[in-house]
Amino acid sequence: MKEKDIEKRINEVLDRLKPYLENDGGSVKFNRYENGVVYVTLVGACSNCPLASSTLEDGIETALISEIPEIVKVVNED
């Protein structure tokens, strides 16, 4: 799959997750995709939440990896 297609699919998955994050006062911003790694920034309440790593790994990363096999990891950039 082409990188632009992967980026489009990443944004589609993140758009489906955003309402859940927004319910808690946060959100996620897609920064870039490189070599199987998705770089995002958790914003709002998510940026300093003690459960941010759980949200990133158990929620965002799990959803992206399960729907887009090219993805191997998701990294939060501050």
mmCIF file of the N, C-alpha and C atoms, coordinates in Angstrom:
data_MODEL
# 
_entry.id   MODEL 
# 
loop_
_atom_site.group_PDB 
_atom_site.id 
_atom_site.type_symbol 
_atom_site.label_atom_id 
_atom_site.label_alt_id 
_atom_site.label_comp_id 
_atom_site.label_asym_id 
_atom_site.label_entity_id 
_atom_site.label_seq_id 
_atom_site.pdbx_PDB_ins_code 
_atom_site.Cartn_x 
_atom_site.Cartn_y 
_atom_site.Cartn_z 
_atom_site.occupancy 
_atom_site.B_iso_or_equiv 
_atom_site.pdbx_formal_charge 
_atom_site.auth_seq_id 
_atom_site.auth_comp_id 
_atom_site.auth_asym_id 
_atom_site.auth_atom_id 
_atom_site.pdbx_PDB_model_num 
ATOM 1   N N  . MET A 1 1  ? 0.844   -1.179 0.000  1.00 0.00 ? 1  MET A N  1 
ATOM 2   C CA . MET A 1 1  ? 0.000   0.000  0.000  1.00 0.00 ? 1  MET A CA 1 
ATOM 3   C C  . MET A 1 1  ? 0.892   1.246  0.000  1.00 0.00 ? 1  MET A C  1 
ATOM 4   N N  . LYS A 1 2  ? 0.494   2.239  -0.746 1.00 0.00 ? 2  LYS A N  1 
ATOM 5   C CA . LYS A 1 2  ? 1.275   3.465  -0.849 1.00 0.00 ? 2  LYS A CA 1 
ATOM 6   C C  . LYS A 1 2  ? 1.176   4.270  0.445  1.00 0.00 ? 2  LYS A C  1 
ATOM 7   N N  . GLU A 1 3  ? 2.224   5.053  0.712  1.00 0.00 ? 3  GLU A N  1 
ATOM 8   C CA . GLU A 1 3  ? 2.282   5.831  1.941  1.00 0.00 ? 3  GLU A CA 1 
ATOM 9   C C  . GLU A 1 3  ? 1.103   6.791  2.076  1.00 0.00 ? 3  GLU A C  1 
ATOM 10  N N  . LYS A 1 4  ? 0.699   7.432  0.989  1.00 0.00 ? 4  LYS A N  1 
ATOM 11  C CA . LYS A 1 4  ? -0.444  8.357  1.042  1.00 0.00 ? 4  LYS A CA 1 
ATOM 12  C C  . LYS A 1 4  ? -1.728  7.611  1.404  1.00 0.00 ? 4  LYS A C  1 
ATOM 13  N N  . ASP A 1 5  ? -1.889  6.383  0.896  1.00 0.00 ? 5  ASP A N  1 
ATOM 14  C CA . ASP A 1 5  ? -3.059  5.577  1.236  1.00 0.00 ? 5  ASP A CA 1 
ATOM 15  C C  . ASP A 1 5  ? -3.047  5.203  2.717  1.00 0.00 ? 5  ASP A C  1 
ATOM 16  N N  . ILE A 1 6  ? -1.866  4.883  3.220  1.00 0.00 ? 6  ILE A N  1 
ATOM 17  C CA . ILE A 1 6  ? -1.738  4.544  4.638  1.00 0.00 ? 6  ILE A CA 1 
ATOM 18  C C  . ILE A 1 6  ? -2.084  5.757  5.488  1.00 0.00 ? 6  ILE A C  1 
ATOM 19  N N  . GLU A 1 7  ? -1.569  6.925  5.122  1.00 0.00 ? 7  GLU A N  1 
ATOM 20  C CA . GLU A 1 7  ? -1.857  8.148  5.873  1.00 0.00 ? 7  GLU A CA 1 
ATOM 21  C C  . GLU A 1 7  ? -3.359  8.460  5.863  1.00 0.00 ? 7  GLU A C  1 
ATOM 22  N N  . LYS A 1 8  ? -4.005  8.223  4.736  1.00 0.00 ? 8  LYS A N  1 
ATOM 23  C CA . LYS A 1 8  ? -5.453  8.449  4.651  1.00 0.00 ? 8  LYS A CA 1 
ATOM 24  C C  . LYS A 1 8  ? -6.184  7.517  5.614  1.00 0.00 ? 8  LYS A C  1 
ATOM 25  N N  . ARG A 1 9  ? -5.793  6.261  5.629  1.00 0.00 ? 9  ARG A N  1 
ATOM 26  C CA . ARG A 1 9  ? -6.433  5.290  6.520  1.00 0.00 ? 9  ARG A CA 1 
ATOM 27  C C  . ARG A 1 9  ? -6.154  5.620  7.984  1.00 0.00 ? 9  ARG A C  1 
ATOM 28  N N  . ILE A 1 10 ? -4.937  6.096  8.285  1.00 0.00 ? 10 ILE A N  1 
ATOM 29  C CA . ILE A 1 10 ? -4.603  6.504  9.656  1.00 0.00 ? 10 ILE A CA 1 
ATOM 30  C C  . ILE A 1 10 ? -5.563  7.597  10.103 1.00 0.00 ? 10 ILE A C  1 
ATOM 31  N N  . ASN A 1 11 ? -5.744  8.606  9.264  1.00 0.00 ? 11 ASN A N  1 
ATOM 32  C CA . ASN A 1 11 ? -6.643  9.711  9.613  1.00 0.00 ? 11 ASN A CA 1 
ATOM 33  C C  . ASN A 1 11 ? -8.082  9.243  9.779  1.00 0.00 ? 11 ASN A C  1 
ATOM 34  N N  . GLU A 1 12 ? -8.505  8.289  8.972  1.00 0.00 ? 12 GLU A N  1 
ATOM 35  C CA . GLU A 1 12 ? -9.866  7.745  9.104  1.00 0.00 ? 12 GLU A CA 1 
ATOM 36  C C  . GLU A 1 12 ? -10.050 7.059  10.455 1.00 0.00 ? 12 GLU A C  1 
ATOM 37  N N  . VAL A 1 13 ? -9.068  6.256  10.862 1.00 0.00 ? 13 VAL A N  1 
ATOM 38  C CA . VAL A 1 13 ? -9.148  5.572  12.158 1.00 0.00 ? 13 VAL A CA 1 
ATOM 39  C C  . VAL A 1 13 ? -9.122  6.597  13.291 1.00 0.00 ? 13 VAL A C  1 
ATOM 40  N N  . LEU A 1 14 ? -8.218  7.558  13.213 1.00 0.00 ? 14 LEU A N  1 
ATOM 41  C CA . LEU A 1 14 ? -8.133  8.574  14.265 1.00 0.00 ? 14 LEU A CA 1 
ATOM 42  C C  . LEU A 1 14 ? -9.420  9.389  14.349 1.00 0.00 ? 14 LEU A C  1 
ATOM 43  N N  . ASP A 1 15 ? -10.032 9.685  13.207 1.00 0.00 ? 15 ASP A N  1 
ATOM 44  C CA . ASP A 1 15 ? -11.288 10.436 13.211 1.00 0.00 ? 15 ASP A CA 1 
ATOM 45  C C  . ASP A 1 15 ? -12.395 9.668  13.936 1.00 0.00 ? 15 ASP A C  1 
ATOM 46  N N  . ARG A 1 16 ? -12.356 8.344  13.855 1.00 0.00 ? 16 ARG A N  1 
ATOM 47  C CA . ARG A 1 16 ? -13.349 7.537  14.573 1.00 0.00 ? 16 ARG A CA 1 
ATOM 48  C C  . ARG A 1 16 ? -13.074 7.508  16.076 1.00 0.00 ? 16 ARG A C  1 
ATOM 49  N N  . LEU A 1 17 ? -11.808 7.654  16.472 1.00 0.00 ? 17 LEU A N  1 
ATOM 50  C CA . LEU A 1 17 ? -11.439 7.617  17.887 1.00 0.00 ? 17 LEU A CA 1 
ATOM 51  C C  . LEU A 1 17 ? -11.596 8.969  18.578 1.00 0.00 ? 17 LEU A C  1 
ATOM 52  N N  . LYS A 1 18 ? -11.474 10.043 17.831 1.00 0.00 ? 18 LYS A N  1 
ATOM 53  C CA . LYS A 1 18 ? -11.481 11.394 18.411 1.00 0.00 ? 18 LYS A CA 1 
ATOM 54  C C  . LYS A 1 18 ? -12.708 11.691 19.276 1.00 0.00 ? 18 LYS A C  1 
ATOM 55  N N  . PRO A 1 19 ? -13.924 11.315 18.886 1.00 0.00 ? 19 PRO A N  1 
ATOM 56  C CA . PRO A 1 19 ? -15.065 11.629 19.752 1.00 0.00 ? 19 PRO A CA 1 
ATOM 57  C C  . PRO A 1 19 ? -14.929 11.060 21.166 1.00 0.00 ? 19 PRO A C  1 
ATOM 58  N N  . TYR A 1 20 ? -14.328 9.892  21.298 1.00 0.00 ? 20 TYR A N  1 
ATOM 59  C CA . TYR A 1 20 ? -14.132 9.291  22.624 1.00 0.00 ? 20 TYR A CA 1 
ATOM 60  C C  . TYR A 1 20 ? -13.135 10.113 23.438 1.00 0.00 ? 20 TYR A C  1 
ATOM 61  N N  . LEU A 1 21 ? -12.073 10.551 22.796 1.00 0.00 ? 21 LEU A N  1 
ATOM 62  C CA . LEU A 1 21 ? -11.081 11.382 23.475 1.00 0.00 ? 21 LEU A CA 1 
ATOM 63  C C  . LEU A 1 21 ? -11.657 12.747 23.818 1.00 0.00 ? 21 LEU A C  1 
ATOM 64  N N  . GLU A 1 22 ? -12.436 13.295 22.908 1.00 0.00 ? 22 GLU A N  1 
ATOM 65  C CA . GLU A 1 22 ? -13.033 14.618 23.115 1.00 0.00 ? 22 GLU A CA 1 
ATOM 66  C C  . GLU A 1 22 ? -14.038 14.608 24.261 1.00 0.00 ? 22 GLU A C  1 
ATOM 67  N N  . ASN A 1 23 ? -14.677 13.468 24.510 1.00 0.00 ? 23 ASN A N  1 
ATOM 68  C CA . ASN A 1 23 ? -15.593 13.352 25.649 1.00 0.00 ? 23 ASN A CA 1 
ATOM 69  C C  . ASN A 1 23 ? -14.881 13.587 26.968 1.00 0.00 ? 23 ASN A C  1 
ATOM 70  N N  . ASP A 1 24 ? -13.581 13.324 26.999 1.00 0.00 ? 24 ASP A N  1 
ATOM 71  C CA . ASP A 1 24 ? -12.776 13.525 28.203 1.00 0.00 ? 24 ASP A CA 1 
ATOM 72  C C  . ASP A 1 24 ? -11.938 14.797 28.120 1.00 0.00 ? 24 ASP A C  1 
ATOM 73  N N  . GLY A 1 25 ? -12.205 15.641 27.132 1.00 0.00 ? 25 GLY A N  1 
ATOM 74  C CA . GLY A 1 25 ? -11.508 16.919 27.021 1.00 0.00 ? 25 GLY A CA 1 
ATOM 75  C C  . GLY A 1 25 ? -10.187 16.870 26.283 1.00 0.00 ? 25 GLY A C  1 
ATOM 76  N N  . GLY A 1 26 ? -9.922  15.789 25.559 1.00 0.00 ? 26 GLY A N  1 
ATOM 77  C CA . GLY A 1 26 ? -8.662  15.665 24.832 1.00 0.00 ? 26 GLY A CA 1 
ATOM 78  C C  . GLY A 1 26 ? -8.883  15.371 23.367 1.00 0.00 ? 26 GLY A C  1 
ATOM 79  N N  . SER A 1 27 ? -7.792  15.065 22.703 1.00 0.00 ? 27 SER A N  1 
ATOM 80  C CA . SER A 1 27 ? -7.852  14.675 21.301 1.00 0.00 ? 27 SER A CA 1 
ATOM 81  C C  . SER A 1 27 ? -6.485  14.135 20.895 1.00 0.00 ? 27 SER A C  1 
ATOM 82  N N  . VAL A 1 28 ? -6.365  13.779 19.624 1.00 0.00 ? 28 VAL A N  1 
ATOM 83  C CA . VAL A 1 28 ? -5.102  13.294 19.080 1.00 0.00 ? 28 VAL A CA 1 
ATOM 84  C C  . VAL A 1 28 ? -4.887  13.946 17.721 1.00 0.00 ? 28 VAL A C  1 
ATOM 85  N N  . LYS A 1 29 ? -3.643  14.315 17.455 1.00 0.00 ? 29 LYS A N  1 
ATOM 86  C CA . LYS A 1 29 ? -3.284  14.950 16.183 1.00 0.00 ? 29 LYS A CA 1 
ATOM 87  C C  . LYS A 1 29 ? -2.266  14.066 15.469 1.00 0.00 ? 29 LYS A C  1 
ATOM 88  N N  . PHE A 1 30 ? -2.547  13.728 14.218 1.00 0.00 ? 30 PHE A N  1 
ATOM 89  C CA . PHE A 1 30 ? -1.612  12.944 13.399 1.00 0.00 ? 30 PHE A CA 1 
ATOM 90  C C  . PHE A 1 30 ? -0.499  13.854 12.909 1.00 0.00 ? 30 PHE A C  1 
ATOM 91  N N  . ASN A 1 31 ? 0.755   13.438 13.124 1.00 0.00 ? 31 ASN A N  1 
ATOM 92  C CA . ASN A 1 31 ? 1.907   14.217 12.677 1.00 0.00 ? 31 ASN A CA 1 
ATOM 93  C C  . ASN A 1 31 ? 2.515   13.652 11.394 1.00 0.00 ? 31 ASN A C  1 
ATOM 94  N N  . ARG A 1 32 ? 2.856   12.351 11.433 1.00 0.00 ? 32 ARG A N  1 
ATOM 95  C CA . ARG A 1 32 ? 3.466   11.749 10.254 1.00 0.00 ? 32 ARG A CA 1 
ATOM 96  C C  . ARG A 1 32 ? 3.533   10.230 10.413 1.00 0.00 ? 32 ARG A C  1 
ATOM 97  N N  . TYR A 1 33 ? 3.824   9.580  9.290  1.00 0.00 ? 33 TYR A N  1 
ATOM 98  C CA . TYR A 1 33 ? 4.004   8.134  9.240  1.00 0.00 ? 33 TYR A CA 1 
ATOM 99  C C  . TYR A 1 33 ? 5.338   7.858  8.583  1.00 0.00 ? 33 TYR A C  1 
ATOM 100 N N  . GLU A 1 34 ? 6.200   7.088  9.265  1.00 0.00 ? 34 GLU A N  1 
ATOM 101 C CA . GLU A 1 34 ? 7.516   6.746  8.712  1.00 0.00 ? 34 GLU A CA 1 
ATOM 102 C C  . GLU A 1 34 ? 7.887   5.317  9.091  1.00 0.00 ? 34 GLU A C  1 
ATOM 103 N N  . ASN A 1 35 ? 8.206   4.497  8.110  1.00 0.00 ? 35 ASN A N  1 
ATOM 104 C CA . ASN A 1 35 ? 8.736   3.151  8.340  1.00 0.00 ? 35 ASN A CA 1 
ATOM 105 C C  . ASN A 1 35 ? 7.927   2.330  9.340  1.00 0.00 ? 35 ASN A C  1 
ATOM 106 N N  . GLY A 1 36 ? 6.605   2.364  9.194  1.00 0.00 ? 36 GLY A N  1 
ATOM 107 C CA . GLY A 1 36 ? 5.746   1.566  10.056 1.00 0.00 ? 36 GLY A CA 1 
ATOM 108 C C  . GLY A 1 36 ? 5.388   2.213  11.380 1.00 0.00 ? 36 GLY A C  1 
ATOM 109 N N  . VAL A 1 37 ? 5.910   3.395  11.640 1.00 0.00 ? 37 VAL A N  1 
ATOM 110 C CA . VAL A 1 37 ? 5.656   4.094  12.903 1.00 0.00 ? 37 VAL A CA 1 
ATOM 111 C C  . VAL A 1 37 ? 4.777   5.313  12.645 1.00 0.00 ? 37 VAL A C  1 
ATOM 112 N N  . VAL A 1 38 ? 3.717   5.438  13.449 1.00 0.00 ? 38 VAL A N  1 
ATOM 113 C CA . VAL A 1 38 ? 2.829   6.592  13.378 1.00 0.00 ? 38 VAL A CA 1 
ATOM 114 C C  . VAL A 1 38 ? 3.205   7.536  14.517 1.00 0.00 ? 38 VAL A C  1 
ATOM 115 N N  . TYR A 1 39 ? 3.433   8.792  14.174 1.00 0.00 ? 39 TYR A N  1 
ATOM 116 C CA . TYR A 1 39 ? 3.767   9.808  15.165 1.00 0.00 ? 39 TYR A CA 1 
ATOM 117 C C  . TYR A 1 39 ? 2.550   10.705 15.356 1.00 0.00 ? 39 TYR A C  1 
ATOM 118 N N  . VAL A 1 40 ? 2.090   10.797 16.605 1.00 0.00 ? 40 VAL A N  1 
ATOM 119 C CA . VAL A 1 40 ? 0.923   11.595 16.942 1.00 0.00 ? 40 VAL A CA 1 
ATOM 120 C C  . VAL A 1 40 ? 1.273   12.514 18.113 1.00 0.00 ? 40 VAL A C  1 
ATOM 121 N N  . THR A 1 41 ? 0.380   13.454 18.380 1.00 0.00 ? 41 THR A N  1 
ATOM 122 C CA . THR A 1 41 ? 0.483   14.286 19.573 1.00 0.00 ? 41 THR A CA 1 
ATOM 123 C C  . THR A 1 41 ? -0.858  14.229 20.288 1.00 0.00 ? 41 THR A C  1 
ATOM 124 N N  . LEU A 1 42 ? -0.813  13.816 21.555 1.00 0.00 ? 42 LEU A N  1 
ATOM 125 C CA . LEU A 1 42 ? -2.015  13.858 22.377 1.00 0.00 ? 42 LEU A CA 1 
ATOM 126 C C  . LEU A 1 42 ? -2.184  15.297 22.840 1.00 0.00 ? 42 LEU A C  1 
ATOM 127 N N  . VAL A 1 43 ? -3.384  15.847 22.689 1.00 0.00 ? 43 VAL A N  1 
ATOM 128 C CA . VAL A 1 43 ? -3.630  17.253 23.006 1.00 0.00 ? 43 VAL A CA 1 
ATOM 129 C C  . VAL A 1 43 ? -4.762  17.392 24.022 1.00 0.00 ? 43 VAL A C  1 
ATOM 130 N N  . GLY A 1 44 ? -4.888  18.595 24.572 1.00 0.00 ? 44 GLY A N  1 
ATOM 131 C CA . GLY A 1 44 ? -5.923  18.862 25.554 1.00 0.00 ? 44 GLY A CA 1 
ATOM 132 C C  . GLY A 1 44 ? -5.677  18.060 26.817 1.00 0.00 ? 44 GLY A C  1 
ATOM 133 N N  . ALA A 1 45 ? -6.742  17.558 27.396 1.00 0.00 ? 45 ALA A N  1 
ATOM 134 C CA . ALA A 1 45 ? -6.641  16.801 28.642 1.00 0.00 ? 45 ALA A CA 1 
ATOM 135 C C  . ALA A 1 45 ? -5.785  15.541 28.481 1.00 0.00 ? 45 ALA A C  1 
ATOM 136 N N  . CYS A 1 46 ? -5.704  15.021 27.281 1.00 0.00 ? 46 CYS A N  1 
ATOM 137 C CA . CYS A 1 46 ? -4.900  13.814 27.038 1.00 0.00 ? 46 CYS A CA 1 
ATOM 138 C C  . CYS A 1 46 ? -3.397  14.074 27.169 1.00 0.00 ? 46 CYS A C  1 
ATOM 139 N N  . SER A 1 47 ? -2.984  15.312 26.967 1.00 0.00 ? 47 SER A N  1 
ATOM 140 C CA . SER A 1 47 ? -1.550  15.607 26.951 1.00 0.00 ? 47 SER A CA 1 
ATOM 141 C C  . SER A 1 47 ? -0.886  15.428 28.309 1.00 0.00 ? 47 SER A C  1 
ATOM 142 N N  . ASN A 1 48 ? -1.623  15.634 29.393 1.00 0.00 ? 48 ASN A N  1 
ATOM 143 C CA . ASN A 1 48 ? -1.014  15.491 30.715 1.00 0.00 ? 48 ASN A CA 1 
ATOM 144 C C  . ASN A 1 48 ? -1.766  14.516 31.614 1.00 0.00 ? 48 ASN A C  1 
ATOM 145 N N  . CYS A 1 49 ? -2.568  13.688 31.023 1.00 0.00 ? 49 CYS A N  1 
ATOM 146 C CA . CYS A 1 49 ? -3.340  12.696 31.769 1.00 0.00 ? 49 CYS A CA 1 
ATOM 147 C C  . CYS A 1 49 ? -2.427  11.559 32.229 1.00 0.00 ? 49 CYS A C  1 
ATOM 148 N N  . PRO A 1 50 ? -2.599  11.098 33.475 1.00 0.00 ? 50 PRO A N  1 
ATOM 149 C CA . PRO A 1 50 ? -1.788  9.974  33.950 1.00 0.00 ? 50 PRO A CA 1 
ATOM 150 C C  . PRO A 1 50 ? -2.045  8.676  33.173 1.00 0.00 ? 50 PRO A C  1 
ATOM 151 N N  . LEU A 1 51 ? -3.169  8.595  32.479 1.00 0.00 ? 51 LEU A N  1 
ATOM 152 C CA . LEU A 1 51 ? -3.483  7.403  31.692 1.00 0.00 ? 51 LEU A CA 1 
ATOM 153 C C  . LEU A 1 51 ? -3.153  7.572  30.214 1.00 0.00 ? 51 LEU A C  1 
ATOM 154 N N  . ALA A 1 52 ? -2.388  8.607  29.871 1.00 0.00 ? 52 ALA A N  1 
ATOM 155 C CA . ALA A 1 52 ? -2.067  8.885  28.468 1.00 0.00 ? 52 ALA A CA 1 
ATOM 156 C C  . ALA A 1 52 ? -1.364  7.709  27.795 1.00 0.00 ? 52 ALA A C  1 
ATOM 157 N N  . SER A 1 53 ? -0.431  7.080  28.491 1.00 0.00 ? 53 SER A N  1 
ATOM 158 C CA . SER A 1 53 ? 0.281   5.954  27.865 1.00 0.00 ? 53 SER A CA 1 
ATOM 159 C C  . SER A 1 53 ? -0.667  4.789  27.609 1.00 0.00 ? 53 SER A C  1 
ATOM 160 N N  . SER A 1 54 ? -1.617  4.577  28.497 1.00 0.00 ? 54 SER A N  1 
ATOM 161 C CA . SER A 1 54 ? -2.609  3.524  28.298 1.00 0.00 ? 54 SER A CA 1 
ATOM 162 C C  . SER A 1 54 ? -3.521  3.859  27.130 1.00 0.00 ? 54 SER A C  1 
ATOM 163 N N  . THR A 1 55 ? -3.944  5.126  27.054 1.00 0.00 ? 55 THR A N  1 
ATOM 164 C CA . THR A 1 55 ? -4.779  5.571  25.930 1.00 0.00 ? 55 THR A CA 1 
ATOM 165 C C  . THR A 1 55 ? -4.045  5.367  24.618 1.00 0.00 ? 55 THR A C  1 
ATOM 166 N N  . LEU A 1 56 ? -2.766  5.714  24.614 1.00 0.00 ? 56 LEU A N  1 
ATOM 167 C CA . LEU A 1 56 ? -1.966  5.595  23.397 1.00 0.00 ? 56 LEU A CA 1 
ATOM 168 C C  . LEU A 1 56 ? -1.795  4.138  22.993 1.00 0.00 ? 56 LEU A C  1 
ATOM 169 N N  . GLU A 1 57 ? -1.374  3.287  23.933 1.00 0.00 ? 57 GLU A N  1 
ATOM 170 C CA . GLU A 1 57 ? -1.074  1.891  23.614 1.00 0.00 ? 57 GLU A CA 1 
ATOM 171 C C  . GLU A 1 57 ? -2.326  1.028  23.460 1.00 0.00 ? 57 GLU A C  1 
ATOM 172 N N  . ASP A 1 58 ? -3.215  1.100  24.441 1.00 0.00 ? 58 ASP A N  1 
ATOM 173 C CA . ASP A 1 58 ? -4.380  0.212  24.444 1.00 0.00 ? 58 ASP A CA 1 
ATOM 174 C C  . ASP A 1 58 ? -5.501  0.686  23.526 1.00 0.00 ? 58 ASP A C  1 
ATOM 175 N N  . GLY A 1 59 ? -5.543  1.966  23.258 1.00 0.00 ? 59 GLY A N  1 
ATOM 176 C CA . GLY A 1 59 ? -6.607  2.495  22.414 1.00 0.00 ? 59 GLY A CA 1 
ATOM 177 C C  . GLY A 1 59 ? -6.141  2.808  21.008 1.00 0.00 ? 59 GLY A C  1 
ATOM 178 N N  . ILE A 1 60 ? -5.326  3.836  20.888 1.00 0.00 ? 60 ILE A N  1 
ATOM 179 C CA . ILE A 1 60 ? -4.922  4.335  19.574 1.00 0.00 ? 60 ILE A CA 1 
ATOM 180 C C  . ILE A 1 60 ? -4.050  3.328  18.833 1.00 0.00 ? 60 ILE A C  1 
ATOM 181 N N  . GLU A 1 61 ? -2.994  2.850  19.476 1.00 0.00 ? 61 GLU A N  1 
ATOM 182 C CA . GLU A 1 61 ? -2.081  1.916  18.808 1.00 0.00 ? 61 GLU A CA 1 
ATOM 183 C C  . GLU A 1 61 ? -2.786  0.614  18.433 1.00 0.00 ? 61 GLU A C  1 
ATOM 184 N N  . THR A 1 62 ? -3.574  0.075  19.346 1.00 0.00 ? 62 THR A N  1 
ATOM 185 C CA . THR A 1 62 ? -4.290  -1.172 19.070 1.00 0.00 ? 62 THR A CA 1 
ATOM 186 C C  . THR A 1 62 ? -5.230  -1.020 17.874 1.00 0.00 ? 62 THR A C  1 
ATOM 187 N N  . ALA A 1 63 ? -5.967  0.092  17.830 1.00 0.00 ? 63 ALA A N  1 
ATOM 188 C CA . ALA A 1 63 ? -6.901  0.316  16.726 1.00 0.00 ? 63 ALA A CA 1 
ATOM 189 C C  . ALA A 1 63 ? -6.161  0.448  15.396 1.00 0.00 ? 63 ALA A C  1 
ATOM 190 N N  . LEU A 1 64 ? -5.083  1.222  15.392 1.00 0.00 ? 64 LEU A N  1 
ATOM 191 C CA . LEU A 1 64 ? -4.343  1.430  14.140 1.00 0.00 ? 64 LEU A CA 1 
ATOM 192 C C  . LEU A 1 64 ? -3.692  0.139  13.644 1.00 0.00 ? 64 LEU A C  1 
ATOM 193 N N  . ILE A 1 65 ? -3.056  -0.593 14.538 1.00 0.00 ? 65 ILE A N  1 
ATOM 194 C CA . ILE A 1 65 ? -2.371  -1.828 14.138 1.00 0.00 ? 65 ILE A CA 1 
ATOM 195 C C  . ILE A 1 65 ? -3.372  -2.881 13.653 1.00 0.00 ? 65 ILE A C  1 
ATOM 196 N N  . SER A 1 66 ? -4.534  -2.951 14.310 1.00 0.00 ? 66 SER A N  1 
ATOM 197 C CA . SER A 1 66 ? -5.505  -3.971 13.905 1.00 0.00 ? 66 SER A CA 1 
ATOM 198 C C  . SER A 1 66 ? -6.123  -3.667 12.536 1.00 0.00 ? 66 SER A C  1 
ATOM 199 N N  . GLU A 1 67 ? -6.198  -2.389 12.171 1.00 0.00 ? 67 GLU A N  1 
ATOM 200 C CA . GLU A 1 67 ? -6.817  -2.025 10.891 1.00 0.00 ? 67 GLU A CA 1 
ATOM 201 C C  . GLU A 1 67 ? -5.819  -1.782 9.764  1.00 0.00 ? 67 GLU A C  1 
ATOM 202 N N  . ILE A 1 68 ? -4.580  -1.491 10.120 1.00 0.00 ? 68 ILE A N  1 
ATOM 203 C CA . ILE A 1 68 ? -3.570  -1.177 9.101  1.00 0.00 ? 68 ILE A CA 1 
ATOM 204 C C  . ILE A 1 68 ? -2.323  -2.006 9.408  1.00 0.00 ? 68 ILE A C  1 
ATOM 205 N N  . PRO A 1 69 ? -2.165  -3.142 8.750  1.00 0.00 ? 69 PRO A N  1 
ATOM 206 C CA . PRO A 1 69 ? -1.086  -4.070 9.083  1.00 0.00 ? 69 PRO A CA 1 
ATOM 207 C C  . PRO A 1 69 ? 0.325   -3.502 8.890  1.00 0.00 ? 69 PRO A C  1 
ATOM 208 N N  . GLU A 1 70 ? 0.457   -2.451 8.110  1.00 0.00 ? 70 GLU A N  1 
ATOM 209 C CA . GLU A 1 70 ? 1.782   -1.847 7.895  1.00 0.00 ? 70 GLU A CA 1 
ATOM 210 C C  . GLU A 1 70 ? 2.303   -1.124 9.137  1.00 0.00 ? 70 GLU A C  1 
ATOM 211 N N  . ILE A 1 71 ? 1.416   -0.815 10.065 1.00 0.00 ? 71 ILE A N  1 
ATOM 212 C CA . ILE A 1 71 ? 1.807   -0.082 11.273 1.00 0.00 ? 71 ILE A CA 1 
ATOM 213 C C  . ILE A 1 71 ? 2.314   -1.058 12.336 1.00 0.00 ? 71 ILE A C  1 
ATOM 214 N N  . VAL A 1 72 ? 3.448   -0.715 12.919 1.00 0.00 ? 72 VAL A N  1 
ATOM 215 C CA . VAL A 1 72 ? 4.034   -1.547 13.976 1.00 0.00 ? 72 VAL A CA 1 
ATOM 216 C C  . VAL A 1 72 ? 4.073   -0.843 15.320 1.00 0.00 ? 72 VAL A C  1 
ATOM 217 N N  . LYS A 1 73 ? 3.983   0.485  15.342 1.00 0.00 ? 73 LYS A N  1 
ATOM 218 C CA . LYS A 1 73 ? 4.087   1.226  16.596 1.00 0.00 ? 73 LYS A CA 1 
ATOM 219 C C  . LYS A 1 73 ? 3.489   2.618  16.433 1.00 0.00 ? 73 LYS A C  1 
ATOM 220 N N  . VAL A 1 74 ? 3.010   3.173  17.548 1.00 0.00 ? 74 VAL A N  1 
ATOM 221 C CA . VAL A 1 74 ? 2.525   4.540  17.589 1.00 0.00 ? 74 VAL A CA 1 
ATOM 222 C C  . VAL A 1 74 ? 3.300   5.280  18.676 1.00 0.00 ? 74 VAL A C  1 
ATOM 223 N N  . VAL A 1 75 ? 3.822   6.449  18.345 1.00 0.00 ? 75 VAL A N  1 
ATOM 224 C CA . VAL A 1 75 ? 4.645   7.234  19.256 1.00 0.00 ? 75 VAL A CA 1 
ATOM 225 C C  . VAL A 1 75 ? 3.995   8.593  19.488 1.00 0.00 ? 75 VAL A C  1 
ATOM 226 N N  . ASN A 1 76 ? 3.923   9.002  20.757 1.00 0.00 ? 76 ASN A N  1 
ATOM 227 C CA . ASN A 1 76 ? 3.414   10.328 21.094 1.00 0.00 ? 76 ASN A CA 1 
ATOM 228 C C  . ASN A 1 76 ? 4.568   11.314 21.111 1.00 0.00 ? 76 ASN A C  1 
ATOM 229 N N  . GLU A 1 77 ? 4.414   12.389 20.357 1.00 0.00 ? 77 GLU A N  1 
ATOM 230 C CA . GLU A 1 77 ? 5.407   13.463 20.338 1.00 0.00 ? 77 GLU A CA 1 
ATOM 231 C C  . GLU A 1 77 ? 4.834   14.645 21.106 1.00 0.00 ? 77 GLU A C  1 
ATOM 232 N N  . ASP A 1 78 ? 5.578   15.109 22.073 1.00 0.00 ? 78 ASP A N  1 
ATOM 233 C CA . ASP A 1 78 ? 5.108   16.266 22.861 1.00 0.00 ? 78 ASP A CA 1 
ATOM 234 C C  . ASP A 1 78 ? 5.331   17.561 22.126 1.00 0.00 ? 78 ASP A C  1 
# 
